[in-house]
Amino acid sequence: MNYDVIKTLGPAGTDAHAEAVRIGADRIELFPSFRTAIDDSELRGGKALVAAGYLDMNDGLVVDSWVDLHFSKRQSMVMIGVWESPTKPMCVAVHSDFPGGLSNIRSAVAHPATLQMVRENMPTDVAISTVNAKPEAARLVSERRVDACIGSVDVVESIENLKVLRKLEASSMVWCLYEHR
């Protein structure tokens, strides 16, 4: 399939960006959230690619989700495609100077959709914060603001001062493609 413009979650390096490339978008526009991507598609045209696992959290509380987004746009947007595809390989990443292993992690940042991976791979008492995209989580670890993150292996390996502490099992995501009614 080929699509003219696909609007989705950025920055470059997100699974959404990779999926837009994979399905053959002629042009990809990246936004700070799936909500802003679909809002722009609603206003200016183009397709919006949204992950069914989309969650937006603030201080540990869900403030937006795919369910809310989908039903809030039911009058103006229509889903024209839905499919499952593999996510990019993920990992637990730390700063290259981190002085320990998984059991030494005290703070972590993750995309809300990957919180289960934090629970499965890090200590139960780890302090967790969330961001809208895994590349943002990797950046925060690189800046030493937190000990660890769940990141995409390719993004983590592209940042000089990060290292992979553990590679995680492959997963998949359900994707929804929308356009204006």
Contacts in CASP RR format, 6 or more apart in sequence:
PFRMAT RR
TARGET T0000
AUTHOR 0000-0000-0000
METHOD contacts of the structure
MODEL  1
MNYDVIKTLGPAGTDAHAEAVRIGADRIELFPSFRTAIDDSELRGGKALV
AAGYLDMNDGLVVDSWVDLHFSKRQSMVMIGVWESPTKPMCVAVHSDFPG
GLSNIRSAVAHPATLQMVRENMPTDVAISTVNAKPEAARLVSERRVDACI
GSVDVVESIENLKVLRKLEASSMVWCLYEHR
1 23 0 8 1.000
1 24 0 8 1.000
2 24 0 8 1.000
2 25 0 8 1.000
2 26 0 8 1.000
3 23 0 8 1.000
3 24 0 8 1.000
3 25 0 8 1.000
3 26 0 8 1.000
3 47 0 8 1.000
3 177 0 8 1.000
4 25 0 8 1.000
4 26 0 8 1.000
4 27 0 8 1.000
4 46 0 8 1.000
4 47 0 8 1.000
5 25 0 8 1.000
5 26 0 8 1.000
5 27 0 8 1.000
5 28 0 8 1.000
5 29 0 8 1.000
5 45 0 8 1.000
5 46 0 8 1.000
5 47 0 8 1.000
6 20 0 8 1.000
6 23 0 8 1.000
6 25 0 8 1.000
6 27 0 8 1.000
6 28 0 8 1.000
6 29 0 8 1.000
6 46 0 8 1.000
6 47 0 8 1.000
6 48 0 8 1.000
6 49 0 8 1.000
6 177 0 8 1.000
7 28 0 8 1.000
7 29 0 8 1.000
7 30 0 8 1.000
7 31 0 8 1.000
7 37 0 8 1.000
7 38 0 8 1.000
7 40 0 8 1.000
7 41 0 8 1.000
7 46 0 8 1.000
7 47 0 8 1.000
7 48 0 8 1.000
7 49 0 8 1.000
8 14 0 8 1.000
8 16 0 8 1.000
8 17 0 8 1.000
8 19 0 8 1.000
8 20 0 8 1.000
8 28 0 8 1.000
8 29 0 8 1.000
8 30 0 8 1.000
8 31 0 8 1.000
8 34 0 8 1.000
8 37 0 8 1.000
8 48 0 8 1.000
8 49 0 8 1.000
8 50 0 8 1.000
9 16 0 8 1.000
9 17 0 8 1.000
9 30 0 8 1.000
9 31 0 8 1.000
9 32 0 8 1.000
9 33 0 8 1.000
9 34 0 8 1.000
9 37 0 8 1.000
9 51 0 8 1.000
9 132 0 8 1.000
9 133 0 8 1.000
10 16 0 8 1.000
10 17 0 8 1.000
10 30 0 8 1.000
10 31 0 8 1.000
10 32 0 8 1.000
10 133 0 8 1.000
10 135 0 8 1.000
11 17 0 8 1.000
11 30 0 8 1.000
11 133 0 8 1.000
11 135 0 8 1.000
11 136 0 8 1.000
12 30 0 8 1.000
12 135 0 8 1.000
13 88 0 8 1.000
13 134 0 8 1.000
13 135 0 8 1.000
13 152 0 8 1.000
13 154 0 8 1.000
13 155 0 8 1.000
14 30 0 8 1.000
14 133 0 8 1.000
14 134 0 8 1.000
14 135 0 8 1.000
14 152 0 8 1.000
15 51 0 8 1.000
15 87 0 8 1.000
15 88 0 8 1.000
15 134 0 8 1.000
15 152 0 8 1.000
15 173 0 8 1.000
16 34 0 8 1.000
16 49 0 8 1.000
16 50 0 8 1.000
16 51 0 8 1.000
17 28 0 8 1.000
17 30 0 8 1.000
18 88 0 8 1.000
19 49 0 8 1.000
19 85 0 8 1.000
19 173 0 8 1.000
19 175 0 8 1.000
20 28 0 8 1.000
20 49 0 8 1.000
21 28 0 8 1.000
22 85 0 8 1.000
23 49 0 8 1.000
23 177 0 8 1.000
25 47 0 8 1.000
29 37 0 8 1.000
29 40 0 8 1.000
30 37 0 8 1.000
31 37 0 8 1.000
31 40 0 8 1.000
32 132 0 8 1.000
33 56 0 8 1.000
33 64 0 8 1.000
33 132 0 8 1.000
34 48 0 8 1.000
34 50 0 8 1.000
34 51 0 8 1.000
34 54 0 8 1.000
34 56 0 8 1.000
34 66 0 8 1.000
34 69 0 8 1.000
35 56 0 8 1.000
35 64 0 8 1.000
35 69 0 8 1.000
37 48 0 8 1.000
37 49 0 8 1.000
37 50 0 8 1.000
38 48 0 8 1.000
38 50 0 8 1.000
38 69 0 8 1.000
38 73 0 8 1.000
38 77 0 8 1.000
38 178 0 8 1.000
40 48 0 8 1.000
41 47 0 8 1.000
41 48 0 8 1.000
41 77 0 8 1.000
41 178 0 8 1.000
41 179 0 8 1.000
41 180 0 8 1.000
42 48 0 8 1.000
42 73 0 8 1.000
42 76 0 8 1.000
42 77 0 8 1.000
42 180 0 8 1.000
45 179 0 8 1.000
45 180 0 8 1.000
46 179 0 8 1.000
46 180 0 8 1.000
47 80 0 8 1.000
47 177 0 8 1.000
47 178 0 8 1.000
47 179 0 8 1.000
48 77 0 8 1.000
48 177 0 8 1.000
48 178 0 8 1.000
48 179 0 8 1.000
49 175 0 8 1.000
49 176 0 8 1.000
49 177 0 8 1.000
49 178 0 8 1.000
50 66 0 8 1.000
50 69 0 8 1.000
50 70 0 8 1.000
50 175 0 8 1.000
50 176 0 8 1.000
50 177 0 8 1.000
50 178 0 8 1.000
51 66 0 8 1.000
51 113 0 8 1.000
51 173 0 8 1.000
51 174 0 8 1.000
51 175 0 8 1.000
51 176 0 8 1.000
52 66 0 8 1.000
52 82 0 8 1.000
52 173 0 8 1.000
52 174 0 8 1.000
52 175 0 8 1.000
52 176 0 8 1.000
53 65 0 8 1.000
53 66 0 8 1.000
53 113 0 8 1.000
53 173 0 8 1.000
53 174 0 8 1.000
54 64 0 8 1.000
54 65 0 8 1.000
54 66 0 8 1.000
54 69 0 8 1.000
54 113 0 8 1.000
55 62 0 8 1.000
55 64 0 8 1.000
55 65 0 8 1.000
55 66 0 8 1.000
55 112 0 8 1.000
55 113 0 8 1.000
56 62 0 8 1.000
56 63 0 8 1.000
56 64 0 8 1.000
56 65 0 8 1.000
56 112 0 8 1.000
56 132 0 8 1.000
57 63 0 8 1.000
57 112 0 8 1.000
57 130 0 8 1.000
60 130 0 8 1.000
62 112 0 8 1.000
66 176 0 8 1.000
70 79 0 8 1.000
70 176 0 8 1.000
73 178 0 8 1.000
75 181 0 8 1.000
76 180 0 8 1.000
76 181 0 8 1.000
77 178 0 8 1.000
77 179 0 8 1.000
77 180 0 8 1.000
77 181 0 8 1.000
78 178 0 8 1.000
78 179 0 8 1.000
78 180 0 8 1.000
78 181 0 8 1.000
79 176 0 8 1.000
79 177 0 8 1.000
79 178 0 8 1.000
80 177 0 8 1.000
80 178 0 8 1.000
80 179 0 8 1.000
81 176 0 8 1.000
81 177 0 8 1.000
82 174 0 8 1.000
82 175 0 8 1.000
82 176 0 8 1.000
82 177 0 8 1.000
83 174 0 8 1.000
83 175 0 8 1.000
84 172 0 8 1.000
84 173 0 8 1.000
84 174 0 8 1.000
84 175 0 8 1.000
85 172 0 8 1.000
85 173 0 8 1.000
85 175 0 8 1.000
86 170 0 8 1.000
86 171 0 8 1.000
86 172 0 8 1.000
86 173 0 8 1.000
87 152 0 8 1.000
87 170 0 8 1.000
87 171 0 8 1.000
87 172 0 8 1.000
87 173 0 8 1.000
88 152 0 8 1.000
88 153 0 8 1.000
88 154 0 8 1.000
89 152 0 8 1.000
89 153 0 8 1.000
89 154 0 8 1.000
89 167 0 8 1.000
89 168 0 8 1.000
89 170 0 8 1.000
90 114 0 8 1.000
90 117 0 8 1.000
90 134 0 8 1.000
90 150 0 8 1.000
90 151 0 8 1.000
90 152 0 8 1.000
90 153 0 8 1.000
90 167 0 8 1.000
90 168 0 8 1.000
90 171 0 8 1.000
91 150 0 8 1.000
91 151 0 8 1.000
91 152 0 8 1.000
91 153 0 8 1.000
91 156 0 8 1.000
91 164 0 8 1.000
91 165 0 8 1.000
91 166 0 8 1.000
91 167 0 8 1.000
91 168 0 8 1.000
92 102 0 8 1.000
92 105 0 8 1.000
92 117 0 8 1.000
92 121 0 8 1.000
92 122 0 8 1.000
92 148 0 8 1.000
92 149 0 8 1.000
92 150 0 8 1.000
92 151 0 8 1.000
92 164 0 8 1.000
92 165 0 8 1.000
92 166 0 8 1.000
92 168 0 8 1.000
93 138 0 8 1.000
93 141 0 8 1.000
93 148 0 8 1.000
93 149 0 8 1.000
93 150 0 8 1.000
93 151 0 8 1.000
93 156 0 8 1.000
93 162 0 8 1.000
93 163 0 8 1.000
93 164 0 8 1.000
93 165 0 8 1.000
94 100 0 8 1.000
94 101 0 8 1.000
94 105 0 8 1.000
94 141 0 8 1.000
94 147 0 8 1.000
94 148 0 8 1.000
94 162 0 8 1.000
94 163 0 8 1.000
94 165 0 8 1.000
95 141 0 8 1.000
95 142 0 8 1.000
95 144 0 8 1.000
95 147 0 8 1.000
95 161 0 8 1.000
95 162 0 8 1.000
95 163 0 8 1.000
96 160 0 8 1.000
96 161 0 8 1.000
96 162 0 8 1.000
96 163 0 8 1.000
97 161 0 8 1.000
98 104 0 8 1.000
98 147 0 8 1.000
98 148 0 8 1.000
98 163 0 8 1.000
98 165 0 8 1.000
101 165 0 8 1.000
102 121 0 8 1.000
102 122 0 8 1.000
102 123 0 8 1.000
102 165 0 8 1.000
102 166 0 8 1.000
103 123 0 8 1.000
104 147 0 8 1.000
105 122 0 8 1.000
105 123 0 8 1.000
105 126 0 8 1.000
105 147 0 8 1.000
105 148 0 8 1.000
106 123 0 8 1.000
106 125 0 8 1.000
106 126 0 8 1.000
106 127 0 8 1.000
106 147 0 8 1.000
107 126 0 8 1.000
107 127 0 8 1.000
107 128 0 8 1.000
107 129 0 8 1.000
107 146 0 8 1.000
107 147 0 8 1.000
107 148 0 8 1.000
108 118 0 8 1.000
108 122 0 8 1.000
108 126 0 8 1.000
108 127 0 8 1.000
108 128 0 8 1.000
108 129 0 8 1.000
108 146 0 8 1.000
108 147 0 8 1.000
108 148 0 8 1.000
108 149 0 8 1.000
108 150 0 8 1.000
109 128 0 8 1.000
109 129 0 8 1.000
109 130 0 8 1.000
109 131 0 8 1.000
109 136 0 8 1.000
109 137 0 8 1.000
109 140 0 8 1.000
109 141 0 8 1.000
109 145 0 8 1.000
109 146 0 8 1.000
109 148 0 8 1.000
109 149 0 8 1.000
110 117 0 8 1.000
110 118 0 8 1.000
110 128 0 8 1.000
110 130 0 8 1.000
110 131 0 8 1.000
110 134 0 8 1.000
110 137 0 8 1.000
110 149 0 8 1.000
110 150 0 8 1.000
110 151 0 8 1.000
111 130 0 8 1.000
111 131 0 8 1.000
111 132 0 8 1.000
111 133 0 8 1.000
111 134 0 8 1.000
111 137 0 8 1.000
111 150 0 8 1.000
112 130 0 8 1.000
113 173 0 8 1.000
114 134 0 8 1.000
114 150 0 8 1.000
114 151 0 8 1.000
115 128 0 8 1.000
115 130 0 8 1.000
117 150 0 8 1.000
117 168 0 8 1.000
118 126 0 8 1.000
118 128 0 8 1.000
118 150 0 8 1.000
121 150 0 8 1.000
121 166 0 8 1.000
121 168 0 8 1.000
122 148 0 8 1.000
126 148 0 8 1.000
129 146 0 8 1.000
131 137 0 8 1.000
131 140 0 8 1.000
134 149 0 8 1.000
134 150 0 8 1.000
134 151 0 8 1.000
134 152 0 8 1.000
134 155 0 8 1.000
135 151 0 8 1.000
135 152 0 8 1.000
135 155 0 8 1.000
137 149 0 8 1.000
137 150 0 8 1.000
137 151 0 8 1.000
138 149 0 8 1.000
138 151 0 8 1.000
138 152 0 8 1.000
138 155 0 8 1.000
138 156 0 8 1.000
138 159 0 8 1.000
138 162 0 8 1.000
139 159 0 8 1.000
140 146 0 8 1.000
140 149 0 8 1.000
141 147 0 8 1.000
141 148 0 8 1.000
141 149 0 8 1.000
141 162 0 8 1.000
142 159 0 8 1.000
142 161 0 8 1.000
142 162 0 8 1.000
148 165 0 8 1.000
150 168 0 8 1.000
153 164 0 8 1.000
153 167 0 8 1.000
156 162 0 8 1.000
156 163 0 8 1.000
156 164 0 8 1.000
157 164 0 8 1.000
END
